[in-house]
Amino acid sequence: MKRQRLFTFILLGGLLATSGVKAQSALAADEKWLLETVEKKIDPFADIAMQIWNYAEVGYQEYKSSELLQNKLKEEGFQVETGVAGIPTAFVASYGSGKPVIAILGEFDALPGVSQAAVPYKEARPEVNAGHACGHHLFGAGSAAAAATVKQWMEQNNIQGTLRFYGTPAEEGGAGKVYMVREGLFDDVDAVLHWHPGSSNSASAASSLANKSAKFRFYGIASHAAASPWNGRSALDGVEAMNHMVNMMREHVPSATRIHYVITRGGEAPNVVPAYAEVFYYVRHPDAPTVKSLFERVVKAAEGAAMGTGTKMEYEVIHGLYNLMPNETLAEMMYSNLTKVGGVQYTEEEKAFGEKIIESFEFTKADVNSASEVEPYQVIMTGQGGSTDVGDVSWVVPTAGMRAATWVPGTSAHSWQAVAAGGTEIGKKGMIVATKTLALTAQDLFQNPSVTEKARQELYEKRGAGVDFIYEALLGDRKPPLDYRK
């Protein structure tokens, strides 16, 4: 039955994706108004997105980016509560009262080490070391534009309910949303909508990888590396011994596991036995309990490395994320709206830009024209690819998301090519696709609040334990790591 249903969705998706003109002509009056209003309102939000792109502020340091979004939402008539969950750059903007409570998520942090100009060849911006290689400048501004449009529709039509925009910092390794979930900020929400920049347009019910990370710090004894190495104990040896054991462990973990690390501190000079060294680990798997057990094995390897090298070790959990819980009830609604909106249409100039970007790919072939397409709907219960702190939100509130082609087809996230396209009209056009889709879906939920109850029942069934489910953050009770990017 499941396979038959999946096939039906894929077939339906293919038909809808190829009949954009027909879908547009069948729009209801409210839908037409909403789409036209997005077009009228979008330019100031696009300007904000480009300002955030220029700022390129990393996780928990997004003071200017957060302030821009807050001020714009205040201007649009939202009540804004800032500094929530102990995070200076996190905020919640609200309009209306009562049920249903529909939330839209917005991110705005950049990634370190991917500075790039808005050109189709590799060229760093000397004024910044970071870049929006995951497109969160578009995510935050596009979601805010959707919220502002829906708010205007609610106001003009006396629609009952509460609309919220959650300004969520530090998605890239900082788990900002996890602290907001842990604080109970989503407890009364009926449905959550989000999107993410990408190289294609899709709105499937898909999971992700759960993830837990930590910085492992080794402490040794400094000494002259040539004259008296026997008086020293190398902290770097501790790091390297740990890495060696974890690499051997890879043979004996579930095949879907992903473990990766970077040595963030390895010593100061070759002729000094390092007294301090640090390695930063990520442990991922489609299942959160499995991540927890795998992480404990990594900790044991670190403890063994410290014993074997005569060093001391301590670790700090930086973040922990649940896998996304797909919600088919909401995803089907969002997919239907994405097909009404359609994909991204390039000008000839944009196609030329895209072709140059595609030429820079070493391992990927792509067609620039595919940005105009909407991918078929799928149900993907087993997580793959990356991780997101939206996962924790999706375990406590029915959640649906989509991707829009803000990048040239074939572009990998976290690449200079993603930064480049995100700073152009290509990025803006993809953002508009997402803004319209989110706005239409929020409108549907306010007009059909019973859908949220169906979505919640689906969540209860999939996660197990029903209303008795108790959320426990994988990162424990630690405070937000506000300095993790410093």
C-alpha positions as CSV (number, residue, x, y, z in Angstrom):
1,M,0.0,0.0,0.0
2,K,2.9,2.4,0.9
3,R,4.6,1.7,-2.4
4,Q,1.4,2.3,-4.4
5,R,0.8,5.5,-2.6
6,L,4.4,6.7,-3.2
7,F,4.0,5.9,-6.9
8,T,0.8,7.8,-7.0
9,F,2.4,10.9,-5.5
10,I,5.4,10.7,-7.9
11,L,3.0,10.4,-10.9
12,L,0.9,13.2,-9.6
13,G,4.0,15.3,-9.1
14,G,5.2,14.7,-12.6
15,L,1.8,15.8,-14.1
16,L,1.6,18.9,-11.9
17,A,5.2,19.9,-12.5
18,T,4.6,19.9,-16.3
19,S,1.3,21.8,-16.2
20,G,2.3,25.0,-14.4
21,V,0.2,27.2,-16.7
22,K,-2.9,25.2,-16.1
23,A,-2.3,25.2,-12.3
24,Q,-1.8,29.0,-12.4
25,S,-5.1,29.6,-14.3
26,A,-7.0,27.6,-11.7
27,L,-5.9,29.7,-8.7
28,A,-8.6,30.9,-6.3
29,A,-9.0,34.7,-5.7
30,D,-7.2,34.5,-2.3
31,E,-4.3,32.7,-3.9
32,K,-4.0,35.2,-6.8
33,W,-4.1,38.1,-4.3
34,L,-1.4,36.5,-2.2
35,L,1.0,35.8,-5.1
36,E,0.5,39.3,-6.5
37,T,1.1,40.8,-3.1
38,V,4.4,38.9,-2.7
39,E,5.5,40.5,-6.0
40,K,4.6,43.9,-4.7
41,K,6.3,43.5,-1.3
42,I,9.4,41.4,-2.2
43,D,11.9,44.1,-3.1
44,P,12.6,45.5,0.4
45,F,13.0,41.9,1.6
46,A,15.4,41.1,-1.2
47,D,17.4,44.2,-0.3
48,I,17.6,42.8,3.3
49,A,18.7,39.5,1.9
50,M,21.6,41.1,0.0
51,Q,22.6,43.2,3.1
52,I,22.7,40.0,5.1
53,W,24.8,38.4,2.3
54,N,27.2,41.2,2.5
55,Y,27.4,41.0,6.3
56,A,28.2,37.3,6.2
57,E,27.8,37.0,10.0
58,V,28.5,33.5,11.5
59,G,26.5,31.6,14.1
60,Y,25.5,33.5,17.2
61,Q,27.3,36.6,15.9
62,E,24.5,37.7,13.5
63,Y,23.7,40.9,15.4
64,K,23.2,43.2,12.3
65,S,21.4,40.5,10.3
66,S,19.0,39.7,13.1
67,E,18.3,43.4,13.7
68,L,17.5,44.0,10.1
69,L,14.8,41.3,10.1
70,Q,13.4,42.4,13.4
71,N,13.1,46.0,12.4
72,K,11.4,45.1,9.1
73,L,8.9,42.8,10.9
74,K,8.1,45.5,13.4
75,E,7.5,47.9,10.5
76,E,5.1,45.3,9.1
77,G,3.1,45.3,12.3
78,F,4.5,42.3,14.2
79,Q,5.2,42.2,17.9
80,V,8.8,41.2,18.4
81,E,10.4,39.5,21.4
82,T,14.1,39.4,21.2
83,G,16.9,37.5,23.0
84,V,14.8,34.4,23.5
85,A,16.1,31.1,24.8
86,G,19.2,32.9,26.1
87,I,20.4,33.8,22.6
88,P,20.9,37.5,21.8
89,T,20.2,37.1,18.1
90,A,17.2,34.8,18.4
91,F,13.7,36.3,18.3
92,V,10.0,35.6,17.8
93,A,7.7,38.0,15.8
94,S,3.9,37.5,16.4
95,Y,0.7,38.7,14.9
96,G,-2.9,37.8,15.9
97,S,-4.2,35.6,18.7
98,G,-5.8,32.3,19.4
99,K,-5.8,29.1,17.3
100,P,-4.4,27.9,15.0
101,V,-0.8,29.0,15.7
102,I,1.1,28.7,12.4
103,A,4.9,29.3,12.5
104,I,7.4,30.2,9.8
105,L,11.1,29.7,10.4
106,G,13.9,32.0,9.2
107,E,17.7,31.6,9.4
108,F,20.5,34.1,8.8
109,D,23.9,32.7,9.7
110,A,26.8,32.3,7.3
111,L,29.6,29.8,7.1
112,P,33.3,30.5,8.0
113,G,36.0,30.1,5.3
114,V,33.9,30.5,2.2
115,S,34.3,34.2,1.3
116,Q,33.2,34.7,-2.3
117,A,32.1,37.5,-4.6
118,A,28.9,37.3,-6.8
119,V,30.8,36.2,-9.9
120,P,30.9,32.9,-11.8
121,Y,34.5,32.2,-10.9
122,K,36.3,31.7,-7.6
123,E,37.1,35.1,-6.1
124,A,37.1,35.9,-2.4
125,R,35.8,39.1,-0.9
126,P,38.8,40.6,1.1
127,E,36.5,42.3,3.6
128,V,35.0,39.1,5.0
129,N,36.2,35.6,5.7
130,A,32.7,34.0,5.7
131,G,30.0,33.5,3.2
132,H,26.4,32.5,2.8
133,A,27.3,29.1,1.3
134,C,24.0,27.7,2.5
135,G,21.9,30.6,1.5
136,H,20.5,31.5,4.9
137,H,20.4,35.2,3.9
138,L,17.6,34.2,1.5
139,F,16.0,31.9,4.0
140,G,15.6,34.5,6.6
141,A,14.4,37.3,4.3
142,G,12.2,35.1,2.1
143,S,10.4,33.6,5.2
144,A,9.9,37.1,6.6
145,A,8.4,38.2,3.3
146,A,6.0,35.3,3.4
147,A,5.0,36.1,7.0
148,A,4.5,39.8,6.2
149,T,2.3,38.9,3.2
150,V,0.1,36.4,5.2
151,K,-0.2,38.9,8.0
152,Q,-1.6,41.5,5.5
153,W,-4.1,38.9,4.2
154,M,-5.2,38.0,7.7
155,E,-5.6,41.6,8.7
156,Q,-7.7,42.5,5.6
157,N,-9.9,39.4,5.9
158,N,-10.3,39.3,9.7
159,I,-8.7,35.8,9.8
160,Q,-8.6,34.3,13.3
161,G,-5.4,32.7,14.6
162,T,-1.8,33.5,15.4
163,L,1.0,33.9,12.9
164,R,4.6,33.6,14.1
165,F,8.0,34.1,12.6
166,Y,10.9,32.5,14.4
167,G,14.3,34.1,13.9
168,T,16.6,31.2,14.4
169,P,20.4,31.8,14.6
170,A,23.3,29.5,14.3
171,E,21.9,26.6,12.3
172,E,25.3,25.8,11.0
173,G,26.7,23.7,13.9
174,G,25.2,25.9,16.7
175,A,21.8,24.2,17.0
176,G,19.9,27.5,17.7
177,K,16.5,26.0,17.2
178,V,17.2,23.2,19.7
179,Y,17.5,25.7,22.6
180,M,14.3,27.3,21.4
181,V,12.5,23.9,21.4
182,R,14.0,23.1,24.8
183,E,12.8,26.4,26.1
184,G,9.2,25.5,25.1
185,L,8.8,28.2,22.5
186,F,7.1,25.8,20.1
187,D,4.8,24.1,22.7
188,D,1.6,25.9,21.5
189,V,2.3,25.8,17.8
190,D,0.0,23.8,15.5
191,A,2.2,23.7,12.4
192,V,5.7,24.8,11.3
193,L,6.7,25.8,7.8
194,H,10.3,26.3,6.5
195,W,12.3,26.1,3.4
196,H,16.0,25.9,2.4
197,P,18.0,27.3,-0.6
198,G,19.1,24.6,-3.1
199,S,19.9,23.8,-6.7
200,S,16.4,22.5,-7.5
201,N,12.7,23.0,-6.5
202,S,11.1,20.3,-4.3
203,A,8.7,19.7,-1.5
204,S,9.0,16.1,-0.5
205,A,8.3,14.5,2.8
206,A,11.9,13.7,3.6
207,S,14.0,13.0,6.7
208,S,17.6,14.0,7.5
209,L,20.5,12.7,9.5
210,A,20.6,13.1,13.3
211,N,23.8,14.6,14.5
212,K,25.9,15.2,17.6
213,S,29.1,17.1,17.8
214,A,31.8,17.9,20.3
215,K,35.2,19.5,20.7
216,F,37.7,17.1,22.3
217,R,40.5,18.9,24.1
218,F,43.7,17.2,25.1
219,Y,46.2,18.6,27.7
220,G,49.8,17.5,27.7
221,I,53.1,18.8,29.0
222,A,55.2,21.2,27.0
223,S,58.9,20.5,26.5
224,H,61.7,21.0,24.0
225,A,61.0,18.6,21.2
226,A,64.7,17.8,20.5
227,A,66.6,18.5,23.8
228,S,64.2,16.9,26.2
229,P,61.1,15.2,24.6
230,W,61.0,12.7,27.4
231,N,59.9,15.4,29.7
232,G,56.9,16.2,27.6
233,R,53.6,14.6,26.8
234,S,52.1,15.6,23.4
235,A,48.5,16.7,23.4
236,L,48.6,16.4,19.6
237,D,49.5,12.7,20.0
238,G,46.3,12.4,22.0
239,V,44.3,13.9,19.1
240,E,46.0,11.8,16.5
241,A,45.6,8.6,18.6
242,M,41.9,9.4,19.0
243,N,41.5,10.0,15.2
244,H,43.3,6.7,14.4
245,M,41.0,4.7,16.7
246,V,37.8,6.4,15.3
247,N,39.0,5.8,11.8
248,M,39.4,2.1,12.6
249,M,35.9,2.2,14.2
250,R,34.4,3.1,10.9
251,E,34.5,-0.6,9.8
252,H,32.3,-1.5,12.7
253,V,29.5,1.0,12.6
254,P,26.1,1.0,10.7
255,S,26.7,1.7,7.0
256,A,24.6,4.9,7.1
257,T,26.9,6.4,9.7
258,R,28.9,9.6,8.9
259,I,31.8,10.6,11.2
260,H,34.0,13.6,10.3
261,Y,36.4,15.9,12.1
262,V,38.8,18.8,11.8
263,I,41.9,19.4,14.0
264,T,41.2,23.0,15.3
265,R,44.4,23.3,17.4
266,G,47.5,21.2,16.8
267,G,50.3,23.0,18.6
268,E,52.2,26.2,18.2
269,A,55.7,25.2,16.8
270,P,57.3,22.0,15.7
271,N,60.1,22.2,18.2
272,V,57.7,22.5,21.2
273,V,55.9,19.4,22.4
274,P,52.2,20.6,22.2
275,A,50.7,21.1,25.6
276,Y,47.2,21.7,24.1
277,A,45.4,20.3,21.1
278,E,41.7,20.2,20.0
279,V,39.7,18.2,17.5
280,F,36.1,18.9,16.5
281,Y,33.9,15.9,15.7
282,Y,30.5,15.3,14.0
283,V,28.7,12.0,14.4
284,R,25.7,11.4,12.1
285,H,23.1,8.7,11.5
286,P,19.5,8.6,10.3
287,D,18.4,7.6,13.8
288,A,18.9,9.8,16.9
289,P,19.4,6.9,19.5
290,T,22.0,5.4,17.2
291,V,23.8,8.7,17.1
292,K,23.8,8.8,20.9
293,S,25.4,5.3,21.2
294,L,27.9,6.0,18.4
295,F,28.9,9.2,20.1
296,E,29.6,7.3,23.3
297,R,31.9,5.1,21.4
298,V,33.8,8.1,20.1
299,V,34.1,9.4,23.7
300,K,35.6,6.0,24.7
301,A,38.2,6.3,21.9
302,A,39.1,9.8,23.2
303,E,39.5,8.4,26.7
304,G,41.7,5.6,25.5
305,A,43.8,8.0,23.5
306,A,44.4,10.1,26.6
307,M,45.4,7.1,28.6
308,G,47.8,5.8,25.9
309,T,49.5,9.1,25.4
310,G,49.8,10.2,29.1
311,T,47.6,13.2,28.5
312,K,44.3,14.5,29.9
313,M,41.1,14.9,27.9
314,E,37.9,16.7,28.3
315,Y,35.1,17.3,25.8
316,E,32.4,19.9,25.2
317,V,29.2,18.9,23.4
318,I,28.6,21.7,20.9
319,H,25.3,20.6,19.4
320,G,23.0,17.7,19.0
321,L,20.1,17.4,16.4
322,Y,17.3,15.0,15.8
323,N,16.6,13.7,12.3
324,L,13.7,15.4,10.5
325,M,10.3,13.8,11.1
326,P,8.5,13.8,7.7
327,N,4.9,14.9,7.9
328,E,3.0,13.8,4.7
329,T,-0.1,15.7,5.6
330,L,1.6,19.0,5.5
331,A,4.1,18.0,2.8
332,E,1.4,17.2,0.3
333,M,-0.2,20.6,0.9
334,M,3.1,22.4,0.4
335,Y,4.0,20.4,-2.7
336,S,0.6,21.3,-4.3
337,N,1.4,24.9,-3.7
338,L,4.9,24.7,-5.1
339,T,3.5,23.3,-8.3
340,K,1.2,26.3,-8.5
341,V,4.1,28.6,-8.2
342,G,6.5,26.7,-10.5
343,G,10.3,26.9,-10.7
344,V,12.8,29.6,-11.6
345,Q,13.0,31.2,-15.1
346,Y,16.4,32.4,-16.1
347,T,17.1,35.3,-18.5
348,E,19.7,34.8,-21.2
349,E,22.2,36.7,-19.0
350,E,21.5,34.4,-16.1
351,K,21.8,31.3,-18.2
352,A,25.3,32.5,-19.3
353,F,26.2,33.0,-15.6
354,G,24.8,29.5,-14.8
355,E,26.7,27.9,-17.6
356,K,30.0,29.3,-16.3
357,I,29.2,28.1,-12.8
358,I,28.5,24.6,-14.2
359,E,31.8,24.6,-16.1
360,S,33.5,24.9,-12.7
361,F,32.1,21.6,-11.4
362,E,34.6,18.9,-11.3
363,F,32.4,15.9,-10.6
364,T,28.9,17.0,-11.6
365,K,27.0,17.4,-14.8
366,A,23.9,19.7,-14.8
367,D,21.4,21.4,-17.1
368,V,20.9,25.1,-16.4
369,N,17.3,24.8,-17.6
370,S,16.3,22.4,-14.9
371,A,15.9,25.3,-12.5
372,S,12.5,25.9,-14.0
373,E,11.3,22.4,-13.1
374,V,9.6,21.1,-9.9
375,E,10.9,17.7,-8.8
376,P,8.4,14.8,-8.3
377,Y,7.0,14.3,-4.8
378,Q,8.6,11.6,-2.7
379,V,8.2,10.1,0.8
380,I,11.7,9.5,2.2
381,M,11.6,8.2,5.7
382,T,15.3,7.3,6.1
383,G,17.5,10.3,6.5
384,Q,20.3,11.1,4.1
385,G,22.5,14.0,3.2
386,G,23.0,16.6,5.9
387,S,21.5,17.5,9.2
388,T,19.4,20.4,10.5
389,D,18.1,21.7,13.8
390,V,14.7,21.9,12.2
391,G,14.7,18.2,13.1
392,D,14.1,18.9,16.8
393,V,11.2,21.2,15.9
394,S,9.7,18.4,13.7
395,W,9.6,16.0,16.7
396,V,7.4,18.3,18.8
397,V,5.3,20.1,16.1
398,P,4.1,18.9,12.7
399,T,6.6,20.4,10.2
400,A,6.9,20.7,6.5
401,G,9.7,22.2,4.3
402,M,10.7,22.7,0.7
403,R,13.7,23.7,-1.4
404,A,13.9,26.4,-4.0
405,A,16.5,26.8,-6.8
406,T,18.4,29.7,-5.4
407,W,21.6,28.2,-6.8
408,V,22.6,27.1,-10.3
409,P,21.5,23.4,-10.9
410,G,24.2,21.0,-9.7
411,T,25.6,23.3,-7.1
412,S,26.7,21.8,-3.8
413,A,25.8,23.4,-0.6
414,H,28.7,24.9,1.4
415,S,30.6,25.8,-1.9
416,W,31.8,29.1,-3.4
417,Q,29.4,28.5,-6.2
418,A,26.5,28.6,-3.8
419,V,27.7,31.9,-2.3
420,A,28.1,33.4,-5.8
421,A,24.6,32.6,-7.1
422,G,23.1,33.6,-3.8
423,G,24.4,37.1,-4.3
424,T,22.6,37.5,-7.7
425,E,19.1,37.8,-9.2
426,I,19.2,33.9,-9.4
427,G,19.2,33.8,-5.7
428,K,16.4,36.3,-5.5
429,K,14.2,34.5,-8.0
430,G,14.6,31.2,-6.0
431,M,13.7,33.1,-2.8
432,I,10.5,34.4,-4.4
433,V,9.5,30.8,-5.3
434,A,9.9,29.9,-1.6
435,T,8.1,33.0,-0.3
436,K,5.1,32.3,-2.5
437,T,4.9,28.7,-1.6
438,L,5.2,29.3,2.2
439,A,2.6,32.1,2.0
440,L,0.1,29.9,0.1
441,T,0.6,27.0,2.5
442,A,0.2,29.2,5.6
443,Q,-3.0,30.6,4.0
444,D,-4.3,27.1,3.4
445,L,-3.7,26.2,7.1
446,F,-5.5,29.2,8.4
447,Q,-8.5,28.5,6.1
448,N,-8.5,24.7,6.9
449,P,-7.3,24.5,10.6
450,S,-8.5,20.9,10.8
451,V,-5.5,19.9,8.7
452,T,-3.3,20.7,11.6
453,E,-5.0,18.1,13.8
454,K,-4.6,15.5,11.1
455,A,-0.9,16.4,10.9
456,R,-0.5,16.1,14.6
457,Q,-2.1,12.7,14.7
458,E,0.4,11.6,12.0
459,L,3.2,13.0,14.1
460,Y,2.0,11.0,17.2
461,E,1.9,7.8,15.1
462,K,5.3,8.2,13.5
463,R,7.3,9.1,16.6
464,G,5.5,6.7,18.9
465,A,4.4,7.4,22.5
466,G,1.7,9.8,21.2
467,V,1.0,12.6,23.6
468,D,3.2,10.9,26.2
469,F,6.4,11.5,24.1
470,I,9.0,13.4,26.2
471,Y,11.4,15.5,24.2
472,E,15.0,15.3,25.4
473,A,17.7,17.4,23.6
474,L,20.7,15.4,22.4
475,L,22.9,18.2,23.6
476,G,21.7,17.8,27.1
477,D,21.3,20.8,29.4
478,R,24.3,22.9,28.2
479,K,23.8,26.6,27.5
480,P,23.9,27.9,23.9
481,P,27.6,28.0,22.8
482,L,27.6,31.6,21.9
483,D,31.3,31.7,21.3
484,Y,31.6,28.5,19.2
485,R,32.6,30.5,16.1
486,K,35.0,32.8,17.8
